Amino acid sequence: MQREDHLFAATYVRPLKREDVTEMIVAAKIKRKLTWAQIAEAVGQSKEWTTAACLGQMQMTAEQAEAVGKLLDLPQEAVDLLQVVPYKGSLPTAVPTDPLIYRFYELVNVYGTTFKELIHEEFGDGIMSAIDFKMELSREPDPKGDRVKIVMSGKYLPYKVY
Protein backbone atom coordinates (compact mmCIF):
# COMPACT_ATOMS: atom_id res chain seq x y z
CA MET A 1 0.00 0.00 0.00
CA GLN A 2 2.82 2.37 0.84
CA ARG A 3 4.29 1.86 -2.61
CA GLU A 4 1.00 2.94 -4.28
CA ASP A 5 0.76 6.03 -2.05
CA HIS A 6 4.29 6.94 -3.05
CA LEU A 7 3.41 6.49 -6.71
CA PHE A 8 0.37 8.75 -6.31
CA ALA A 9 2.40 11.45 -4.58
CA ALA A 10 5.04 11.33 -7.29
CA THR A 11 2.52 11.66 -10.13
CA TYR A 12 -0.02 14.04 -8.56
CA VAL A 13 -0.09 17.44 -10.19
CA ARG A 14 -2.01 20.24 -8.50
CA PRO A 15 -4.81 21.59 -10.69
CA LEU A 16 -4.28 25.08 -12.03
CA LYS A 17 -5.90 27.80 -9.91
CA ARG A 18 -7.23 31.13 -11.14
CA GLU A 19 -4.39 32.94 -9.35
CA ASP A 20 -1.94 30.85 -11.40
CA VAL A 21 -3.62 32.04 -14.59
CA THR A 22 -3.26 35.67 -13.49
CA GLU A 23 0.45 35.10 -12.89
CA MET A 24 0.79 33.45 -16.32
CA ILE A 25 -0.98 36.36 -18.01
CA VAL A 26 1.14 39.02 -16.31
CA ALA A 27 4.36 37.12 -17.08
CA ALA A 28 3.39 36.64 -20.75
CA LYS A 29 2.35 40.31 -21.04
CA ILE A 30 5.78 41.38 -19.76
CA LYS A 31 7.67 38.87 -21.92
CA ARG A 32 5.81 39.95 -25.08
CA LYS A 33 6.03 43.67 -24.15
CA LEU A 34 2.26 44.11 -24.55
CA THR A 35 0.03 46.76 -23.01
CA TRP A 36 -3.38 46.10 -21.50
CA ALA A 37 -4.83 48.17 -24.37
CA GLN A 38 -3.26 45.78 -26.90
CA ILE A 39 -4.64 42.76 -25.07
CA ALA A 40 -8.04 44.48 -24.89
CA GLU A 41 -7.97 45.03 -28.65
CA ALA A 42 -7.52 41.28 -29.16
CA VAL A 43 -10.37 40.59 -26.70
CA GLY A 44 -12.68 43.22 -28.18
CA GLN A 45 -13.45 44.98 -24.90
CA SER A 46 -12.25 48.09 -23.05
CA LYS A 47 -8.78 48.09 -21.48
CA GLU A 48 -10.41 48.56 -18.08
CA TRP A 49 -12.72 45.52 -18.35
CA THR A 50 -10.06 43.37 -20.02
CA THR A 51 -7.50 44.16 -17.33
CA ALA A 52 -10.02 43.26 -14.60
CA ALA A 53 -10.83 40.01 -16.42
CA CYS A 54 -7.18 39.09 -16.90
CA LEU A 55 -6.54 39.79 -13.21
CA GLY A 56 -9.33 37.39 -12.27
CA GLN A 57 -12.26 39.70 -11.53
CA MET A 58 -14.50 39.13 -14.58
CA GLN A 59 -15.72 36.08 -16.51
CA MET A 60 -14.71 35.91 -20.17
CA THR A 61 -16.71 34.33 -22.97
CA ALA A 62 -15.16 31.40 -24.82
CA GLU A 63 -14.18 33.72 -27.69
CA GLN A 64 -12.57 36.27 -25.37
CA ALA A 65 -10.67 33.60 -23.43
CA GLU A 66 -9.46 31.96 -26.67
CA ALA A 67 -8.21 35.35 -27.91
CA VAL A 68 -6.21 35.89 -24.71
CA GLY A 69 -4.97 32.31 -24.81
CA LYS A 70 -3.79 32.64 -28.39
CA LEU A 71 -2.16 36.06 -27.86
CA LEU A 72 -0.33 34.97 -24.69
CA ASP A 73 0.19 31.29 -25.59
CA LEU A 74 -1.72 30.03 -22.54
CA PRO A 75 -2.48 26.34 -21.97
CA GLN A 76 -6.07 25.18 -22.57
CA GLU A 77 -6.64 24.75 -18.82
CA ALA A 78 -5.90 28.46 -18.33
CA VAL A 79 -8.24 29.40 -21.19
CA ASP A 80 -10.96 27.29 -19.54
CA LEU A 81 -10.44 28.99 -16.16
CA LEU A 82 -10.86 32.44 -17.75
CA GLN A 83 -14.44 31.38 -18.51
CA VAL A 84 -15.33 30.44 -14.92
CA VAL A 85 -17.30 32.86 -12.74
CA PRO A 86 -14.63 34.37 -10.48
CA TYR A 87 -14.55 34.85 -6.75
CA LYS A 88 -14.53 38.65 -6.76
CA GLY A 89 -12.37 40.76 -4.52
CA SER A 90 -8.67 40.77 -5.11
CA LEU A 91 -7.19 42.55 -2.12
CA PRO A 92 -5.10 40.32 0.12
CA THR A 93 -5.78 42.36 3.28
CA ALA A 94 -8.70 44.39 4.66
CA VAL A 95 -6.59 47.54 4.56
CA PRO A 96 -4.51 47.53 1.38
CA THR A 97 -0.77 47.89 1.81
CA ASP A 98 0.11 48.70 -1.81
CA PRO A 99 0.57 52.51 -1.89
CA LEU A 100 -1.50 53.10 -5.04
CA ILE A 101 -4.39 50.88 -3.92
CA TYR A 102 -4.20 52.39 -0.43
CA ARG A 103 -4.88 55.84 -1.95
CA PHE A 104 -8.23 54.56 -3.22
CA TYR A 105 -8.96 53.18 0.25
CA GLU A 106 -8.00 56.58 1.65
CA LEU A 107 -10.18 58.32 -0.94
CA VAL A 108 -13.21 56.29 0.16
CA ASN A 109 -12.38 56.89 3.84
CA VAL A 110 -12.19 60.65 3.27
CA TYR A 111 -14.88 61.14 0.61
CA GLY A 112 -17.11 58.07 1.09
CA THR A 113 -19.65 59.93 3.24
CA THR A 114 -19.62 62.77 0.68
CA PHE A 115 -20.31 60.33 -2.17
CA LYS A 116 -23.13 58.80 -0.11
CA GLU A 117 -24.72 62.13 0.81
CA LEU A 118 -24.58 63.54 -2.71
CA ILE A 119 -25.86 60.35 -4.36
CA HIS A 120 -28.74 60.13 -1.90
CA GLU A 121 -29.57 63.82 -2.36
CA GLU A 122 -29.58 63.44 -6.16
CA PHE A 123 -31.13 59.96 -6.51
CA GLY A 124 -32.68 58.95 -3.18
CA ASP A 125 -31.99 55.92 -0.99
CA GLY A 126 -30.01 53.46 -3.10
CA ILE A 127 -26.59 52.48 -4.36
CA MET A 128 -24.38 52.71 -7.41
CA SER A 129 -24.01 49.32 -9.06
CA ALA A 130 -20.60 47.73 -9.46
CA ILE A 131 -22.27 45.17 -11.75
CA ASP A 132 -23.84 47.52 -14.31
CA PHE A 133 -20.71 49.64 -14.30
CA LYS A 134 -18.28 51.35 -16.68
CA MET A 135 -14.89 52.87 -16.03
CA GLU A 136 -12.44 54.81 -18.13
CA LEU A 137 -8.92 55.67 -17.05
CA SER A 138 -6.79 58.19 -18.92
CA ARG A 139 -3.87 60.57 -18.55
CA GLU A 140 -4.76 64.23 -18.20
CA PRO A 141 -1.83 66.49 -19.14
CA ASP A 142 -1.20 69.28 -16.65
CA PRO A 143 1.68 71.77 -16.56
CA LYS A 144 2.14 71.07 -12.83
CA GLY A 145 2.38 67.31 -13.46
CA ASP A 146 0.13 64.90 -15.32
CA ARG A 147 -3.03 63.79 -13.56
CA VAL A 148 -4.84 60.46 -13.42
CA LYS A 149 -8.42 60.81 -14.67
CA ILE A 150 -10.86 58.07 -13.73
CA VAL A 151 -14.48 58.26 -14.85
CA MET A 152 -16.80 55.75 -13.19
CA SER A 153 -20.40 55.24 -14.18
CA GLY A 154 -22.66 52.79 -12.37
CA LYS A 155 -26.37 52.21 -12.69
CA TYR A 156 -28.38 53.65 -9.80
CA LEU A 157 -30.23 50.94 -7.88
CA PRO A 158 -32.92 52.21 -5.51
CA TYR A 159 -33.79 50.24 -2.39
CA LYS A 160 -37.26 48.74 -2.74
CA VAL A 161 -40.04 49.09 -0.23
CA TYR A 162 -41.91 45.85 0.46
C-alpha positions as CSV (number, residue, x, y, z in Angstrom):
1,M,0.0,0.0,0.0
2,Q,2.8,2.4,0.8
3,R,4.3,1.9,-2.6
4,E,1.0,2.9,-4.3
5,D,0.8,6.0,-2.0
6,H,4.3,6.9,-3.0
7,L,3.4,6.5,-6.7
8,F,0.4,8.7,-6.3
9,A,2.4,11.5,-4.6
10,A,5.0,11.3,-7.3
11,T,2.5,11.7,-10.1
12,Y,0.0,14.0,-8.6
13,V,-0.1,17.4,-10.2
14,R,-2.0,20.2,-8.5
15,P,-4.8,21.6,-10.7
16,L,-4.3,25.1,-12.0
17,K,-5.9,27.8,-9.9
18,R,-7.2,31.1,-11.1
19,E,-4.4,32.9,-9.3
20,D,-1.9,30.9,-11.4
21,V,-3.6,32.0,-14.6
22,T,-3.3,35.7,-13.5
23,E,0.5,35.1,-12.9
24,M,0.8,33.4,-16.3
25,I,-1.0,36.4,-18.0
26,V,1.1,39.0,-16.3
27,A,4.4,37.1,-17.1
28,A,3.4,36.6,-20.8
29,K,2.3,40.3,-21.0
30,I,5.8,41.4,-19.8
31,K,7.7,38.9,-21.9
32,R,5.8,40.0,-25.1
33,K,6.0,43.7,-24.1
34,L,2.3,44.1,-24.5
35,T,0.0,46.8,-23.0
36,W,-3.4,46.1,-21.5
37,A,-4.8,48.2,-24.4
38,Q,-3.3,45.8,-26.9
39,I,-4.6,42.8,-25.1
40,A,-8.0,44.5,-24.9
41,E,-8.0,45.0,-28.6
42,A,-7.5,41.3,-29.2
43,V,-10.4,40.6,-26.7
44,G,-12.7,43.2,-28.2
45,Q,-13.5,45.0,-24.9
46,S,-12.2,48.1,-23.1
47,K,-8.8,48.1,-21.5
48,E,-10.4,48.6,-18.1
49,W,-12.7,45.5,-18.4
50,T,-10.1,43.4,-20.0
51,T,-7.5,44.2,-17.3
52,A,-10.0,43.3,-14.6
53,A,-10.8,40.0,-16.4
54,C,-7.2,39.1,-16.9
55,L,-6.5,39.8,-13.2
56,G,-9.3,37.4,-12.3
57,Q,-12.3,39.7,-11.5
58,M,-14.5,39.1,-14.6
59,Q,-15.7,36.1,-16.5
60,M,-14.7,35.9,-20.2
61,T,-16.7,34.3,-23.0
62,A,-15.2,31.4,-24.8
63,E,-14.2,33.7,-27.7
64,Q,-12.6,36.3,-25.4
65,A,-10.7,33.6,-23.4
66,E,-9.5,32.0,-26.7
67,A,-8.2,35.3,-27.9
68,V,-6.2,35.9,-24.7
69,G,-5.0,32.3,-24.8
70,K,-3.8,32.6,-28.4
71,L,-2.2,36.1,-27.9
72,L,-0.3,35.0,-24.7
73,D,0.2,31.3,-25.6
74,L,-1.7,30.0,-22.5
75,P,-2.5,26.3,-22.0
76,Q,-6.1,25.2,-22.6
77,E,-6.6,24.7,-18.8
78,A,-5.9,28.5,-18.3
79,V,-8.2,29.4,-21.2
80,D,-11.0,27.3,-19.5
81,L,-10.4,29.0,-16.2
82,L,-10.9,32.4,-17.8
83,Q,-14.4,31.4,-18.5
84,V,-15.3,30.4,-14.9
85,V,-17.3,32.9,-12.7
86,P,-14.6,34.4,-10.5
87,Y,-14.5,34.9,-6.7
88,K,-14.5,38.6,-6.8
89,G,-12.4,40.8,-4.5
90,S,-8.7,40.8,-5.1
91,L,-7.2,42.6,-2.1
92,P,-5.1,40.3,0.1
93,T,-5.8,42.4,3.3
94,A,-8.7,44.4,4.7
95,V,-6.6,47.5,4.6
96,P,-4.5,47.5,1.4
97,T,-0.8,47.9,1.8
98,D,0.1,48.7,-1.8
99,P,0.6,52.5,-1.9
100,L,-1.5,53.1,-5.0
101,I,-4.4,50.9,-3.9
102,Y,-4.2,52.4,-0.4
103,R,-4.9,55.8,-2.0
104,F,-8.2,54.6,-3.2
105,Y,-9.0,53.2,0.2
106,E,-8.0,56.6,1.6
107,L,-10.2,58.3,-0.9
108,V,-13.2,56.3,0.2
109,N,-12.4,56.9,3.8
110,V,-12.2,60.6,3.3
111,Y,-14.9,61.1,0.6
112,G,-17.1,58.1,1.1
113,T,-19.6,59.9,3.2
114,T,-19.6,62.8,0.7
115,F,-20.3,60.3,-2.2
116,K,-23.1,58.8,-0.1
117,E,-24.7,62.1,0.8
118,L,-24.6,63.5,-2.7
119,I,-25.9,60.3,-4.4
120,H,-28.7,60.1,-1.9
121,E,-29.6,63.8,-2.4
122,E,-29.6,63.4,-6.2
123,F,-31.1,60.0,-6.5
124,G,-32.7,58.9,-3.2
125,D,-32.0,55.9,-1.0
126,G,-30.0,53.5,-3.1
127,I,-26.6,52.5,-4.4
128,M,-24.4,52.7,-7.4
129,S,-24.0,49.3,-9.1
130,A,-20.6,47.7,-9.5
131,I,-22.3,45.2,-11.7
132,D,-23.8,47.5,-14.3
133,F,-20.7,49.6,-14.3
134,K,-18.3,51.3,-16.7
135,M,-14.9,52.9,-16.0
136,E,-12.4,54.8,-18.1
137,L,-8.9,55.7,-17.1
138,S,-6.8,58.2,-18.9
139,R,-3.9,60.6,-18.6
140,E,-4.8,64.2,-18.2
141,P,-1.8,66.5,-19.1
142,D,-1.2,69.3,-16.6
143,P,1.7,71.8,-16.6
144,K,2.1,71.1,-12.8
145,G,2.4,67.3,-13.5
146,D,0.1,64.9,-15.3
147,R,-3.0,63.8,-13.6
148,V,-4.8,60.5,-13.4
149,K,-8.4,60.8,-14.7
150,I,-10.9,58.1,-13.7
151,V,-14.5,58.3,-14.8
152,M,-16.8,55.8,-13.2
153,S,-20.4,55.2,-14.2
154,G,-22.7,52.8,-12.4
155,K,-26.4,52.2,-12.7
156,Y,-28.4,53.7,-9.8
157,L,-30.2,50.9,-7.9
158,P,-32.9,52.2,-5.5
159,Y,-33.8,50.2,-2.4
160,K,-37.3,48.7,-2.7
161,V,-40.0,49.1,-0.2
162,Y,-41.9,45.9,0.5
